[in-house]
């Protein structure tokens, strides 16, 4: 079985100490990393760094996900991915609200490594409008993403799930992938209304879910498999293993756990599945959702 990490990042922030390029992107401002609680990850994280982590954890291939709302970053990620066998593809960024979004997607596809563009993501979690996904310009952009044969990663918070449900229902021809379980309130141990909304979302056959980002939603420094299990169980029951995929969310996960710990807890949370079902979570689902070759 090819084991896939379906969600990670790389970055070289301008606020970090200078370091060698080392298969890394060019330096960019990451203002979110300037927050005091981000100090542990305010440094360079490159593909070579990732390769050491994946080798130790038994991960064969990965999917690199956008960090900044910049098409230049996406183009650079595609070129970097083309130079390594580790990265199977890239989930990039494009302005969904632009009338030229289809042209942007075509340009990314034509750029070096463009064949590795798997999907598009926007930081919906940062939008003040909880109904942002239902705006007419956003819907037009989502149609363009689907027409290009790309998946769309949903990065939402629980209060934005109703809009996500409406968008998924309105675009049955599109493939959606929910990141980080929509960031449930694990630190507070609350399941509702998140769990009910997740089940409504999962009722739509064109949406998948990443088993990712959980350790950083738990109480900082006090996460455990038992605290994460109720949330993992909800998505595994609602989506089924055939629509759930593992993602590390490295290096963000380092705020709470090491790469190997994140892989290990995902294995523990899926230990009750059959071997075939675990193969789906750790590779098969990502292969289908992102149409990997």
Helices and strands as residue ranges (DSSP letters): E 4-8, G 31-34, G 36-41, H 47-57, E 61-65, H 71-82, E 87-92, H 101-110, G 114-116, E 117-122, G 124-126, G 132-134, H 136-147, E 151-154, G 158-160, H 161-170, E 175-178, G 180-182, G 186-188, H 194-202, E 207-211, H 225-239, G 241-243, E 244-246, G 252-255, H 259-269, H 275-279, I 280-284, H 285-289
